[in-house]
Amino acid sequence: MPDYKKLFDLTGRKALVLGAASGIGKASAEALGALGAEVHCADIDLAKAQATAAAIRRAGGKADASLADAASGSDIAALINRAEAALGRIDVAVTTPGINIRKLVLNYSEADFDRIFDLNVKGTFLFFREVGRLMARQKSGSIIATSSVRASTIEPGLAVYGATKSAISLLVKGFAAEMGAHGVRVNAIAPSIIETALTTPIKARPEIYDTYARHTVIGRWGQPSEVGAAVAFLASDAASYISGSTMLIDAGWTAIDGPPTGLTQIG
């Protein structure tokens, strides 16, 4: 029988998390560190990335931090070189940065469109290309990107954002097909409503916050730690036969058509 505890253990793994200053990126870095990985925390907000690394160290893990703009090709290339130098290798690479410009298509400017695609899609591509080259040389690794339930379900004002997340999920499939021969797995996570700094404005409007919560089958928003745990799973040997997938972390958001109202009593 396999040693199932060992399958989830990341002791000795070297991990890079881009977007580690807050939210899902921060939780992902913390989860990887808690399970034994040494983590390089990168973000455009260096002070907060350093705070994440410090928290991992206080918990008994190993971590450092550096500055990187996820939308800059030169920054990402430098980050990969820096992380490899610091860690010796990169076994796990996670990218979480993304933005949402919530506007109707008719109100979108070209500048808005370029900004969201440059970070969400081009930034993911650049990260894939640079870390993929390193992992192809290593002949091993797990790469994890960040999509969204908005890749498949949408509402007014989210068409362009959803298009970027759908593009990421398809990019994952194609890149996984290319990297499998090198022993590298490529996947994405697709969260629904997670309480982060980006969703704070929604929490300030209880009628909208509660409506979104009721759209899940368990009736609540998710926590970044619940997404970080899924990232750690995809990074581990427990997910060794998973590649080219986008893992939904959505509390049933995409399983139902509308809020779960009109429920009948069980029994």
N, C-alpha and C positions, 0 to 999 in steps of 0.2 A: 504494500500500500504506500502511495506517495506520502511524503512528509508535508502535509497541507500547511502547517504553520510556517514551514520554511519557504513555501511558495509565495507567501505574502511578505516575507522578510526582505527588506531592502538594504540590510547591513552590507557595507562595502560598496554600494552603488554610488555613482557620481551623477548628480542631477543639476540641470540648469533650468531655472524658472524665470521667464521673461514676463514682467507684469506683477512682480512679487511684492509690490508696495502695499497693496490693498485688495480687498474683496476676494474673488476666487483665486487669483494668483497667489496672494498671501496665504490663503488656506491650503492651497496645493503645496506650496513650499513647506509649510508647517507639517502637513501630513507626511510628505516624503521624508522630512527630517525625523519625525517621530518614529518612523518605521526603519530608521537606520541609515538612510542615505545622507551623504555629504552634499549640501545644497549651495549652489551659487545663485544668489538672489539679484535679479537685474530689473531696473525700472528707470523711467525718465525722471522719477522722483527719488533721487539717491538717498536722501535722509530717511524716507520711509522704507526703502529697500534695506537699508542698514538696520533699521529697527526690527524688521522681520528676521533678519539674520541673527540679531542679538537675542531675540526671543527664542529662536531655535537653539542657540548656544546655552541660554539659561535653562532650557529644558533638558540639557545634556547632549544635544546634538552638535554637529559640525556645520558651520555655514559662514559664508562671507557675502559681500555685495559689491555691485558696481553699477555704473551709469550706462544706460542705453536707451535710445529712441527707437521704438519698435517700427516706426515708419521710415527709418533711414537704412538704406542698404549698407552704407559704410559703417554705421554704428553696429549693425547686426553682425557683419563680418568681423569687426574688431572684438565684439563680445564673444563670439565663438572661439576666437584665438585666445582671448584672455581667460575664458572659462576652462579651456583645455589646458592652458598653462598652469592654472591654479589647481585644477582637479586631477590632471594627468590623463583624463579621458572623460567622455560624456556618455553615460549609459542611458540617461533619461533626459529628454528635452521637452519642456512644456512652454507653450506660448498662450497667453490669455488676453493681451490688450485688445481693446475694441471700443468703438464709439457708436452712438446712435443719434443721428440727427432726425428728430421726429417731425416730419413735414409731409404734407400731401405732395404727390409727384408734381402736380401743377405748380407748386410753390418752391420746388427744389431749384437751386441755382447750380450752375456747372461747378462752381467752387465747392458747394456742399457735397455734390456727387463725388468730385475728385478727392475731397478730404476723407470721406467715409470709405471709399474704395482703396485709397492709398494705405490707410492703416489696417482695415479689416482684411482685405484680400491680398493686396500687394505685400503688406507686412508679413502675413502668414507665408506667402510664397517665398519671400526672401529668407525667412527663418528656416523653412523647409530646405531650401537650396543649400544654405551654408552649413547647417547642422547635418544635413543629409550627406554632404560630401565627406564630413568627418566620420560619420557612422558607417558609411560605405567602406572606408579604409579600415575601420575597426572590425567590420563584419558582424556588428551587433548593435542593438539599441532600440529604444522605444521613444517615438515622437508623438506628442499629444497636442492637438490644436483645440480651439474653442469655437464651436458653432452655437446653435440656439434652436429652440423649438420654432423660432421664427423662420427657420429654413423651410418649414412645411406648413405652418399655420400663421395666419397674418391678420392684421386689422388696419384700418385707415391710418396713414401716417408712418407705416413701417415697411412699405414696399421696397424701398432702396436698401434699408438695413437688412430685411429678410433676404434680398437678393445676394448681399455679401455673405450672409451665413450659409445660404444654399451653395454658393460658390466654394466656400471652405469645405463643406461636406463632400462635394464632388472632387475637389482638389485632393482631399484625403484619400479617396478611392483610387484616383489615378496614381498618386505618389506611392501608395501602398503597393500597387501592382509593380511599380518600378523598383521598389526597395526590398521587396521580399527575397529576391535572389541574393541580396547582401546580408540577410539575417536581421533586417531592421523592420520593426512593426510601426505602422502609422495609423493613428486613430484620432477621433475627436470626441469631445463631450458636448452635449446639447442641453443646457439647463433651461428651465422655465423661469419662474419668478423666485429670485434669490435676493435676500436682504443684503444689499451692499450700499456703498456710498452713492452709486449711480441711481439707485432706486429710492433713495431717501425722499425726494420730492413726492413720490407716489404715496409713501407712508404718511406724509403730512396731509393727505386727502383721504380720510377714512372710507368714504363711499366708494372710491376707486380701488383702494387697497383691499377692502373686504370683497368687492366684486371679483377681483383677480383671485383672491384666496378661494372663493367658492367655485372657481373654474377647475380647481384641482379636485381629485377624488378624495383627498384627505383633509381638505379644507384649510390649508395654511400655506404660508410662504416657506421657502427653504432657506437654510443657512449655508454660508460659504463652506463650512466644514463638511457638509453633506456632499458637496461637489468635490472638495479636496480628497475625500475618501475614495471617490470614484476614480480620480486621477491617479491616486496611489495604487489602486487595483490595476488600472491599465498599464502602469509602469512596472508592475511585478510579474514574476513568472506564473502567477495564478492566471494571468491573461495571455499566456504564451501562444494560444491558438486564436487570438483575436487580432485582426488587422484589416484595415479598410473600412472600419465601422465608425458610425457616429452613435455614441451611447446616450440615450435619453435619460436625463435626470430631471423629470418633470412632474412627478407626483400624479401621473395620469392625465396631464394637460392635453396630450395628443390622443388619448384613448377614448375620449368622449366628445360629443358634439354639443357644446354648450355646458352650462353649469349642471351639476348632478342634482337637479330638482325633481320633485315628484317621486321620491324614493318610497318603495313599499316596505313595510316592516318585515323583517326576517323572522321566520318561525310561526 
